[in-house]
């Protein structure tokens, strides 16, 4: 079965790899799957910031 993330393979290989791992663990380890999907979302945001030439927000201590 082909991955749902194959369309990302050429342009965004990092997202492709994270997506493949999330799919791999979907039914065997749902916690790992959710962690990888969180990483996927964070990576999407970082790529968007890079493409739009926006600096990432600075985190400060509260």
PQR file with spaces between the fields and no chain letter, atoms N, CA, C, O and H, PARSE charges and radii, in Angstrom:
ATOM       1  N    UNK     1       0.832   -1.185    0.000 -0.4000 1.5000
ATOM       2  CA   UNK     1       0.000    0.000    0.000 -0.0000 2.0000
ATOM       3  C    UNK     1       0.875    1.246    0.000  0.5500 1.7000
ATOM       4  O    UNK     1       1.852    1.331    0.744 -0.5500 1.4000
ATOM       5  N    UNK     2       0.521    2.196   -0.827 -0.4000 1.5000
ATOM       6  CA   UNK     2       1.315    3.414   -0.934 -0.0000 2.0000
ATOM       7  C    UNK     2       0.985    4.363    0.221  0.5500 1.7000
ATOM       8  O    UNK     2      -0.156    4.435    0.677 -0.5500 1.4000
ATOM       9  H    UNK     2      -0.273    2.127   -1.431  0.4000 1.0000
ATOM      10  N    UNK     3       1.991    5.076    0.675 -0.4000 1.5000
ATOM      11  CA   UNK     3       1.829    6.006    1.781 -0.0000 2.0000
ATOM      12  C    UNK     3       0.968    7.197    1.377  0.5500 1.7000
ATOM      13  O    UNK     3       0.939    7.595    0.213 -0.5500 1.4000
ATOM      14  H    UNK     3       2.918    5.017    0.305  0.4000 1.0000
ATOM      15  N    UNK     4       0.277    7.751    2.346 -0.4000 1.5000
ATOM      16  CA   UNK     4      -0.485    8.978    2.133 -0.0000 2.0000
ATOM      17  C    UNK     4       0.423   10.194    2.004  0.5500 1.7000
ATOM      18  O    UNK     4      -0.035   11.267    1.611 -0.5500 1.4000
ATOM      19  H    UNK     4       0.301    7.428    3.292  0.4000 1.0000
ATOM      20  N    UNK     5       1.701   10.041    2.328 -0.4000 1.5000
ATOM      21  CA   UNK     5       2.629   11.153    2.345 -0.0000 2.0000
ATOM      22  C    UNK     5       3.594   11.153    1.163  0.5500 1.7000
ATOM      23  O    UNK     5       4.525   11.959    1.126 -0.5500 1.4000
ATOM      24  H    UNK     5       2.073    9.169    2.647  0.4000 1.0000
ATOM      25  N    UNK     6       3.386   10.269    0.209 -0.4000 1.5000
ATOM      26  CA   UNK     6       4.324   10.124   -0.907 -0.0000 2.0000
ATOM      27  C    UNK     6       4.434   11.414   -1.731  0.5500 1.7000
ATOM      28  O    UNK     6       5.477   11.669   -2.333 -0.5500 1.4000
ATOM      29  H    UNK     6       2.630    9.615    0.239  0.4000 1.0000
ATOM      30  N    UNK     7       3.382   12.220   -1.765 -0.4000 1.5000
ATOM      31  CA   UNK     7       3.425   13.461   -2.538 -0.0000 2.0000
ATOM      32  C    UNK     7       4.424   14.468   -1.971  0.5500 1.7000
ATOM      33  O    UNK     7       4.790   15.421   -2.659 -0.5500 1.4000
ATOM      34  H    UNK     7       2.535   12.013   -1.276  0.4000 1.0000
ATOM      35  N    UNK     8       4.866   14.275   -0.741 -0.4000 1.5000
ATOM      36  CA   UNK     8       5.838   15.166   -0.109 -0.0000 2.0000
ATOM      37  C    UNK     8       7.288   14.737   -0.351  0.5500 1.7000
ATOM      38  O    UNK     8       8.217   15.477   -0.029 -0.5500 1.4000
ATOM      39  H    UNK     8       4.568   13.501   -0.182  0.4000 1.0000
ATOM      40  N    UNK     9       7.476   13.567   -0.906 -0.4000 1.5000
ATOM      41  CA   UNK     9       8.798   12.958   -0.981 -0.0000 2.0000
ATOM      42  C    UNK     9       9.836   13.835   -1.671  0.5500 1.7000
ATOM      43  O    UNK     9      10.958   13.939   -1.175 -0.5500 1.4000
ATOM      44  H    UNK     9       6.721   12.966   -1.167  0.4000 1.0000
ATOM      45  N    UNK    10       9.514   14.455   -2.768 -0.4000 1.5000
ATOM      46  CA   UNK    10      10.506   15.238   -3.519 -0.0000 2.0000
ATOM      47  C    UNK    10      10.710   16.637   -2.956  0.5500 1.7000
ATOM      48  O    UNK    10      11.846   17.099   -2.845 -0.5500 1.4000
ATOM      49  H    UNK    10       8.602   14.370   -3.171  0.4000 1.0000
ATOM      50  N    UNK    11       9.625   17.315   -2.601 -0.4000 1.5000
ATOM      51  CA   UNK    11       9.742   18.711   -2.171 -0.0000 2.0000
ATOM      52  C    UNK    11      10.029   18.886   -0.684  0.5500 1.7000
ATOM      53  O    UNK    11      10.722   19.823   -0.289 -0.5500 1.4000
ATOM      54  H    UNK    11       8.702   16.940   -2.691  0.4000 1.0000
ATOM      55  N    UNK    12       9.499   17.988    0.138 -0.4000 1.5000
ATOM      56  CA   UNK    12       9.664   18.100    1.585 -0.0000 2.0000
ATOM      57  C    UNK    12      10.004   16.732    2.178  0.5500 1.7000
ATOM      58  O    UNK    12       9.165   16.112    2.830 -0.5500 1.4000
ATOM      59  H    UNK    12       8.935   17.227   -0.183  0.4000 1.0000
ATOM      60  N    UNK    13      11.226   16.264    1.953 -0.4000 1.5000
ATOM      61  CA   UNK    13      11.593   14.906    2.407 -0.0000 2.0000
ATOM      62  C    UNK    13      11.501   14.716    3.918  0.5500 1.7000
ATOM      63  O    UNK    13      11.239   13.606    4.381 -0.5500 1.4000
ATOM      64  H    UNK    13      11.908   16.768    1.423  0.4000 1.0000
ATOM      65  N    UNK    14      11.710   15.768    4.688 -0.4000 1.5000
ATOM      66  CA   UNK    14      11.612   15.643    6.149 -0.0000 2.0000
ATOM      67  C    UNK    14      10.176   15.322    6.543  0.5500 1.7000
ATOM      68  O    UNK    14       9.935   14.448    7.376 -0.5500 1.4000
ATOM      69  H    UNK    14      11.923   16.670    4.312  0.4000 1.0000
ATOM      70  N    UNK    15       9.229   16.027    5.945 -0.4000 1.5000
ATOM      71  CA   UNK    15       7.826   15.760    6.237 -0.0000 2.0000
ATOM      72  C    UNK    15       7.439   14.356    5.785  0.5500 1.7000
ATOM      73  O    UNK    15       6.675   13.667    6.459 -0.5500 1.4000
ATOM      74  H    UNK    15       9.425   16.737    5.268  0.4000 1.0000
ATOM      75  N    UNK    16       7.966   13.946    4.654 -0.4000 1.5000
ATOM      76  CA   UNK    16       7.706   12.613    4.138 -0.0000 2.0000
ATOM      77  C    UNK    16       8.166   11.555    5.146  0.5500 1.7000
ATOM      78  O    UNK    16       7.422   10.622    5.450 -0.5500 1.4000
ATOM      79  H    UNK    16       8.587   14.506    4.106  0.4000 1.0000
ATOM      80  N    UNK    17       9.374   11.698    5.656 -0.4000 1.5000
ATOM      81  CA   UNK    17       9.914   10.710    6.602 -0.0000 2.0000
ATOM      82  C    UNK    17       9.103   10.660    7.899  0.5500 1.7000
ATOM      83  O    UNK    17       8.814    9.580    8.415 -0.5500 1.4000
ATOM      84  H    UNK    17       9.978   12.456    5.409  0.4000 1.0000
ATOM      85  N    UNK    18       8.738   11.832    8.418 -0.4000 1.5000
ATOM      86  CA   UNK    18       7.952   11.862    9.651 -0.0000 2.0000
ATOM      87  C    UNK    18       6.587   11.222    9.410  0.5500 1.7000
ATOM      88  O    UNK    18       6.093   10.469   10.249 -0.5500 1.4000
ATOM      89  H    UNK    18       8.972   12.709    7.999  0.4000 1.0000
ATOM      90  N    UNK    19       5.985   11.521    8.272 -0.4000 1.5000
ATOM      91  CA   UNK    19       4.685   10.947    7.938 -0.0000 2.0000
ATOM      92  C    UNK    19       4.732    9.436    7.807  0.5500 1.7000
ATOM      93  O    UNK    19       3.830    8.738    8.269 -0.5500 1.4000
ATOM      94  H    UNK    19       6.386   12.133    7.590  0.4000 1.0000
ATOM      95  N    UNK    20       5.777    8.937    7.180 -0.4000 1.5000
ATOM      96  CA   UNK    20       5.948    7.485    7.024 -0.0000 2.0000
ATOM      97  C    UNK    20       6.023    6.806    8.393  0.5500 1.7000
ATOM      98  O    UNK    20       5.409    5.762    8.612 -0.5500 1.4000
ATOM      99  H    UNK    20       6.509    9.505    6.804  0.4000 1.0000
ATOM     100  N    UNK    21       6.777    7.406    9.301 -0.4000 1.5000
ATOM     101  CA   UNK    21       6.914    6.818   10.638 -0.0000 2.0000
ATOM     102  C    UNK    21       5.579    6.857   11.377  0.5500 1.7000
ATOM     103  O    UNK    21       5.214    5.892   12.048 -0.5500 1.4000
ATOM     104  H    UNK    21       7.276    8.254    9.122  0.4000 1.0000
ATOM     105  N    UNK    22       4.852    7.965   11.258 -0.4000 1.5000
ATOM     106  CA   UNK    22       3.540    8.053   11.913 -0.0000 2.0000
ATOM     107  C    UNK    22       2.603    6.975   11.386  0.5500 1.7000
ATOM     108  O    UNK    22       1.890    6.338   12.162 -0.5500 1.4000
ATOM     109  H    UNK    22       5.149    8.749   10.713  0.4000 1.0000
ATOM     110  N    UNK    23       2.599    6.767   10.078 -0.4000 1.5000
ATOM     111  CA   UNK    23       1.767    5.715    9.497 -0.0000 2.0000
ATOM     112  C    UNK    23       2.179    4.326    9.977  0.5500 1.7000
ATOM     113  O    UNK    23       1.339    3.461   10.226 -0.5500 1.4000
ATOM     114  H    UNK    23       3.178    7.284    9.447  0.4000 1.0000
ATOM     115  N    UNK    24       3.471    4.138   10.099 -0.4000 1.5000
ATOM     116  CA   UNK    24       3.979    2.832   10.518 -0.0000 2.0000
ATOM     117  C    UNK    24       3.445    2.439   11.897  0.5500 1.7000
ATOM     118  O    UNK    24       3.148    1.269   12.139 -0.5500 1.4000
ATOM     119  H    UNK    24       4.153    4.840    9.896  0.4000 1.0000
ATOM     120  N    UNK    25       3.325    3.410   12.794 -0.4000 1.5000
ATOM     121  CA   UNK    25       2.919    3.136   14.162 -0.0000 2.0000
ATOM     122  C    UNK    25       1.443    3.406   14.439  0.5500 1.7000
ATOM     123  O    UNK    25       1.013    3.343   15.591 -0.5500 1.4000
ATOM     124  H    UNK    25       3.567    4.360   12.597  0.4000 1.0000
ATOM     125  N    UNK    26       0.670    3.702   13.415 -0.4000 1.5000
ATOM     126  CA   UNK    26      -0.740    4.058   13.609 -0.0000 2.0000
ATOM     127  C    UNK    26      -1.498    3.013   14.415  0.5500 1.7000
ATOM     128  O    UNK    26      -2.228    3.364   15.342 -0.5500 1.4000
ATOM     129  H    UNK    26       1.019    3.753   12.479  0.4000 1.0000
ATOM     130  N    UNK    27      -1.342    1.752   14.083 -0.4000 1.5000
ATOM     131  CA   UNK    27      -2.123    0.702   14.746 -0.0000 2.0000
ATOM     132  C    UNK    27      -1.344   -0.060   15.818  0.5500 1.7000
ATOM     133  O    UNK    27      -1.944   -0.759   16.635 -0.5500 1.4000
ATOM     134  H    UNK    27      -0.750    1.467   13.329  0.4000 1.0000
ATOM     135  N    UNK    28      -0.022    0.066   15.825 -0.4000 1.5000
ATOM     136  CA   UNK    28       0.755   -0.698   16.798 -0.0000 2.0000
ATOM     137  C    UNK    28       1.153    0.112   18.026  0.5500 1.7000
ATOM     138  O    UNK    28       1.278   -0.445   19.117 -0.5500 1.4000
ATOM     139  H    UNK    28       0.465    0.634   15.162  0.4000 1.0000
ATOM     140  N    UNK    29       1.352    1.417   17.866 -0.4000 1.5000
ATOM     141  CA   UNK    29       1.742    2.269   18.993 -0.0000 2.0000
ATOM     142  C    UNK    29       1.198    3.670   18.753  0.5500 1.7000
ATOM     143  O    UNK    29       1.872    4.530   18.186 -0.5500 1.4000
ATOM     144  H    UNK    29       1.250    1.870   16.980  0.4000 1.0000
ATOM     145  N    UNK    30      -0.035    3.878   19.196 -0.4000 1.5000
ATOM     146  CA   UNK    30      -0.708    5.147   18.908 -0.0000 2.0000
ATOM     147  C    UNK    30      -0.014    6.347   19.552  0.5500 1.7000
ATOM     148  O    UNK    30      -0.101    7.457   19.026 -0.5500 1.4000
ATOM     149  H    UNK    30      -0.582    3.180   19.656  0.4000 1.0000
ATOM     150  N    UNK    31       0.673    6.148   20.679 -0.4000 1.5000
ATOM     151  CA   UNK    31       1.391    7.260   21.312 -0.0000 2.0000
ATOM     152  C    UNK    31       2.525    7.760   20.429  0.5500 1.7000
ATOM     153  O    UNK    31       2.697    8.967   20.263 -0.5500 1.4000
ATOM     154  H    UNK    31       0.744    5.247   21.106  0.4000 1.0000
ATOM     155  N    UNK    32       3.292    6.848   19.865 -0.4000 1.5000
ATOM     156  CA   UNK    32       4.377    7.237   18.958 -0.0000 2.0000
ATOM     157  C    UNK    32       3.798    7.931   17.734  0.5500 1.7000
ATOM     158  O    UNK    32       4.353    8.920   17.255 -0.5500 1.4000
ATOM     159  H    UNK    32       3.153    5.867   20.000  0.4000 1.0000
ATOM     160  N    UNK    33       2.687    7.416   17.230 -0.4000 1.5000
ATOM     161  CA   UNK    33       2.034    8.027   16.077 -0.0000 2.0000
ATOM     162  C    UNK    33       1.664    9.483   16.379  0.5500 1.7000
ATOM     163  O    UNK    33       1.930   10.369   15.568 -0.5500 1.4000
ATOM     164  H    UNK    33       2.236    6.613   17.619  0.4000 1.0000
ATOM     165  N    UNK    34       1.056    9.730   17.534 -0.4000 1.5000
ATOM     166  CA   UNK    34       0.664   11.093   17.896 -0.0000 2.0000
ATOM     167  C    UNK    34       1.866   12.002   18.092  0.5500 1.7000
ATOM     168  O    UNK    34       1.823   13.176   17.723 -0.5500 1.4000
ATOM     169  H    UNK    34       0.839    9.009   18.193  0.4000 1.0000
ATOM     170  N    UNK    35       2.923   11.478   18.660 -0.4000 1.5000
ATOM     171  CA   UNK    35       4.149   12.271   18.832 -0.0000 2.0000
ATOM     172  C    UNK    35       4.700   12.667   17.468  0.5500 1.7000
ATOM     173  O    UNK    35       5.088   13.817   17.264 -0.5500 1.4000
ATOM     174  H    UNK    35       2.958   10.524   18.959  0.4000 1.0000
ATOM     175  N    UNK    36       4.735   11.725   16.538 -0.4000 1.5000
ATOM     176  CA   UNK    36       5.240   12.012   15.195 -0.0000 2.0000
ATOM     177  C    UNK    36       4.343   13.009   14.470  0.5500 1.7000
ATOM     178  O    UNK    36       4.840   13.868   13.743 -0.5500 1.4000
ATOM     179  H    UNK    36       4.419   10.790   16.704  0.4000 1.0000
ATOM     180  N    UNK    37       3.029   12.908   14.658 -0.4000 1.5000
ATOM     181  CA   UNK    37       2.126   13.868   14.031 -0.0000 2.0000
ATOM     182  C    UNK    37       2.325   15.266   14.615  0.5500 1.7000
ATOM     183  O    UNK    37       2.203   16.261   13.901 -0.5500 1.4000
ATOM     184  H    UNK    37       2.625   12.210   15.249  0.4000 1.0000
ATOM     185  N    UNK    38       2.631   15.341   15.909 -0.4000 1.5000
ATOM     186  CA   UNK    38       2.972   16.636   16.505 -0.0000 2.0000
ATOM     187  C    UNK    38       4.235   17.199   15.890  0.5500 1.7000
ATOM     188  O    UNK    38       4.308   18.390   15.587 -0.5500 1.4000
ATOM     189  H    UNK    38       2.730   14.532   16.489  0.4000 1.0000
ATOM     190  N    UNK    39       5.244   16.336   15.703 -0.4000 1.5000
ATOM     191  CA   UNK    39       6.485   16.761   15.047 -0.0000 2.0000
ATOM     192  C    UNK    39       6.198   17.217   13.620  0.5500 1.7000
ATOM     193  O    UNK    39       6.789   18.186   13.141 -0.5500 1.4000
ATOM     194  H    UNK    39       5.185   15.369   15.950  0.4000 1.0000
ATOM     195  N    UNK    40       5.292   16.519   12.944 -0.4000 1.5000
ATOM     196  CA   UNK    40       4.910   16.874   11.579 -0.0000 2.0000
ATOM     197  C    UNK    40       4.338   18.295   11.557  0.5500 1.7000
ATOM     198  O    UNK    40       4.720   19.110   10.718 -0.5500 1.4000
ATOM     199  H    UNK    40       4.812   15.733   13.332  0.4000 1.0000
ATOM     200  N    UNK    41       3.426   18.581   12.478 -0.4000 1.5000
ATOM     201  CA   UNK    41       2.823   19.918   12.551 -0.0000 2.0000
ATOM     202  C    UNK    41       3.845   21.001   12.843  0.5500 1.7000
ATOM     203  O    UNK    41       3.817   22.063   12.221 -0.5500 1.4000
ATOM     204  H    UNK    41       3.116   17.919   13.160  0.4000 1.0000
ATOM     205  N    UNK    42       4.743   20.748   13.778 -0.4000 1.5000
ATOM     206  CA   UNK    42       5.788   21.719   14.103 -0.0000 2.0000
ATOM     207  C    UNK    42       6.699   21.968   12.905  0.5500 1.7000
ATOM     208  O    UNK    42       7.103   23.102   12.647 -0.5500 1.4000
ATOM     209  H    UNK    42       4.766   19.886   14.283  0.4000 1.0000
ATOM     210  N    UNK    43       7.015   20.915   12.186 -0.4000 1.5000
ATOM     211  CA   UNK    43       7.877   21.041   11.019 -0.0000 2.0000
ATOM     212  C    UNK    43       7.188   21.834    9.911  0.5500 1.7000
ATOM     213  O    UNK    43       7.825   22.638    9.231 -0.5500 1.4000
ATOM     214  H    UNK    43       6.687   19.994   12.396  0.4000 1.0000
ATOM     215  N    UNK    44       5.891   21.608    9.729 -0.4000 1.5000
ATOM     216  CA   UNK    44       5.132   22.377    8.738 -0.0000 2.0000
ATOM     217  C    UNK    44       5.202   23.865    9.064  0.5500 1.7000
ATOM     218  O    UNK    44       5.440   24.688    8.180 -0.5500 1.4000
ATOM     219  H    UNK    44       5.373   20.954   10.281  0.4000 1.0000
ATOM     220  N    UNK    45       4.993   24.210   10.335 -0.4000 1.5000
ATOM     221  CA   UNK    45       5.045   25.615   10.750 -0.0000 2.0000
ATOM     222  C    UNK    45       6.435   26.193   10.503  0.5500 1.7000
ATOM     223  O    UNK    45       6.559   27.307    9.993 -0.5500 1.4000
ATOM     224  H    UNK    45       4.799   23.541   11.054  0.4000 1.0000
ATOM     225  N    UNK    46       7.477   25.451   10.858 -0.4000 1.5000
ATOM     226  CA   UNK    46       8.842   25.946   10.642 -0.0000 2.0000
ATOM     227  C    UNK    46       9.144   26.143    9.167  0.5500 1.7000
ATOM     228  O    UNK    46       9.795   27.120    8.797 -0.5500 1.4000
ATOM     229  H    UNK    46       7.376   24.547   11.272  0.4000 1.0000
ATOM     230  N    UNK    47       8.684   25.234    8.321 -0.4000 1.5000
ATOM     231  CA   UNK    47       8.891   25.385    6.877 -0.0000 2.0000
ATOM     232  C    UNK    47       8.147   26.607    6.366  0.5500 1.7000
ATOM     233  O    UNK    47       8.675   27.352    5.541 -0.5500 1.4000
ATOM     234  H    UNK    47       8.155   24.440    8.621  0.4000 1.0000
ATOM     235  N    UNK    48       6.924   26.823    6.847 -0.4000 1.5000
ATOM     236  CA   UNK    48       6.157   28.003    6.438 -0.0000 2.0000
ATOM     237  C    UNK    48       6.878   29.287    6.830  0.5500 1.7000
ATOM     238  O    UNK    48       6.939   30.236    6.048 -0.5500 1.4000
ATOM     239  H    UNK    48       6.495   26.218    7.517  0.4000 1.0000
ATOM     240  N    UNK    49       7.417   29.311    8.034 -0.4000 1.5000
ATOM     241  CA   UNK    49       8.157   30.491    8.482 -0.0000 2.0000
ATOM     242  C    UNK    49       9.384   30.734    7.604  0.5500 1.7000
ATOM     243  O    UNK    49       9.673   31.877    7.251 -0.5500 1.4000
ATOM     244  H    UNK    49       7.367   28.540    8.669  0.4000 1.0000
ATOM     245  N    UNK    50      10.098   29.687    7.253 -0.4000 1.5000
ATOM     246  CA   UNK    50      11.277   29.823    6.394 -0.0000 2.0000
ATOM     247  C    UNK    50      10.896   30.325    5.014  0.5500 1.7000
ATOM     248  O    UNK    50      11.547   31.223    4.481 -0.5500 1.4000
ATOM     249  H    UNK    50       9.864   28.758    7.540  0.4000 1.0000
ATOM     250  N    UNK    51       9.850   29.756    4.428 -0.4000 1.5000
ATOM     251  CA   UNK    51       9.443   30.147    3.085 -0.0000 2.0000
ATOM     252  C    UNK    51       8.945   31.585    3.031  0.5500 1.7000
ATOM     253  O    UNK    51       9.134   32.276    2.030 -0.5500 1.4000
ATOM     254  H    UNK    51       9.322   29.026    4.861  0.4000 1.0000
ATOM     255  N    UNK    52       8.305   32.036    4.112 -0.4000 1.5000
ATOM     256  CA   UNK    52       7.805   33.405    4.167 -0.0000 2.0000
ATOM     257  C    UNK    52       8.826   34.384    4.732  0.5500 1.7000
ATOM     258  O    UNK    52       8.543   35.572    4.889 -0.5500 1.4000
ATOM     259  H    UNK    52       8.151   31.475    4.926  0.4000 1.0000
ATOM     260  N    UNK    53      10.019   33.873    5.037 -0.4000 1.5000
ATOM     261  CA   UNK    53      11.108   34.681    5.597 -0.0000 2.0000
ATOM     262  C    UNK    53      10.674   35.429    6.857  0.5500 1.7000
ATOM     263  O    UNK    53      10.919   36.627    7.000 -0.5500 1.4000
ATOM     264  H    UNK    53      10.249   32.909    4.910  0.4000 1.0000
ATOM     265  N    UNK    54      10.034   34.707    7.755 -0.4000 1.5000
ATOM     266  CA   UNK    54       9.594   35.233    9.031 -0.0000 2.0000
ATOM     267  C    UNK    54      10.421   34.545   10.114  0.5500 1.7000
ATOM     268  O    UNK    54      10.573   33.323   10.117 -0.5500 1.4000
ATOM     269  H    UNK    54       9.836   33.734    7.639  0.4000 1.0000
ATOM     270  N    UNK    55      10.950   35.349   11.030 -0.4000 1.5000
ATOM     271  CA   UNK    55      11.731   34.738   12.106 -0.0000 2.0000
ATOM     272  C    UNK    55      10.795   34.101   13.137  0.5500 1.7000
ATOM     273  O    UNK    55       9.700   34.598   13.404 -0.5500 1.4000
ATOM     274  H    UNK    55      10.827   36.341   11.028  0.4000 1.0000
ATOM     275  N    UNK    56      11.244   33.027   13.685 -0.4000 1.5000
ATOM     276  CA   UNK    56      10.447   32.299   14.671 -0.0000 2.0000
ATOM     277  C    UNK    56      10.303   33.142   15.920  0.5500 1.7000
ATOM     278  O    UNK    56      11.233   33.862   16.282 -0.5500 1.4000
ATOM     279  H    UNK    56      12.133   32.624   13.469  0.4000 1.0000
ATOM     280  N    UNK    57       9.154   33.072   16.594 -0.4000 1.5000
ATOM     281  CA   UNK    57       8.980   33.842   17.825 -0.0000 2.0000
ATOM     282  C    UNK    57       9.958   33.382   18.902  0.5500 1.7000
ATOM     283  O    UNK    57      10.266   32.196   19.017 -0.5500 1.4000
ATOM     284  H    UNK    57       8.398   32.487   16.300  0.4000 1.0000
ATOM     285  N    UNK    58      10.430   34.320   19.669 -0.4000 1.5000
ATOM     286  CA   UNK    58      11.366   34.012   20.735 -0.0000 2.0000
ATOM     287  C    UNK    58      10.585   33.577   21.966  0.5500 1.7000
ATOM     288  O    UNK    58       9.588   34.196   22.338 -0.5500 1.4000
ATOM     289  H    UNK    58      10.180   35.284   19.575  0.4000 1.0000
ATOM     290  N    UNK    59      11.051   32.511   22.588 -0.4000 1.5000
ATOM     291  CA   UNK    59      10.406   32.063   23.824 -0.0000 2.0000
ATOM     292  C    UNK    59      11.118   32.679   25.005  0.5500 1.7000
ATOM     293  O    UNK    59      12.347   32.691   25.074 -0.5500 1.4000
ATOM     294  H    UNK    59      11.861   32.008   22.286  0.4000 1.0000
ATOM     295  N    UNK    60      10.353   33.177   25.909 -0.4000 1.5000
ATOM     296  CA   UNK    60      10.940   33.797   27.088 -0.0000 2.0000
ATOM     297  C    UNK    60      10.541   33.036   28.335  0.5500 1.7000
ATOM     298  O    UNK    60       9.576   32.272   28.328 -0.5500 1.4000
ATOM     299  H    UNK    60       9.354   33.167   25.854  0.4000 1.0000
ATOM     300  N    UNK    61      11.282   33.246   29.392 -0.4000 1.5000
ATOM     301  CA   UNK    61      10.948   32.582   30.650 -0.0000 2.0000
ATOM     302  C    UNK    61       9.904   33.410   31.367  0.5500 1.7000
ATOM     303  O    UNK    61       9.956   34.640   31.359 -0.5500 1.4000
ATOM     304  H    UNK    61      12.066   33.866   29.398  0.4000 1.0000
ATOM     305  N    UNK    62       8.964   32.733   31.983 -0.4000 1.5000
ATOM     306  CA   UNK    62       7.877   33.425   32.710 -0.0000 2.0000
ATOM     307  C    UNK    62       8.054   33.267   34.179  0.5500 1.7000
ATOM     308  O    UNK    62       7.246   33.775   34.956 -0.5500 1.4000
ATOM     309  H    UNK    62       8.922   31.734   31.990  0.4000 1.0000
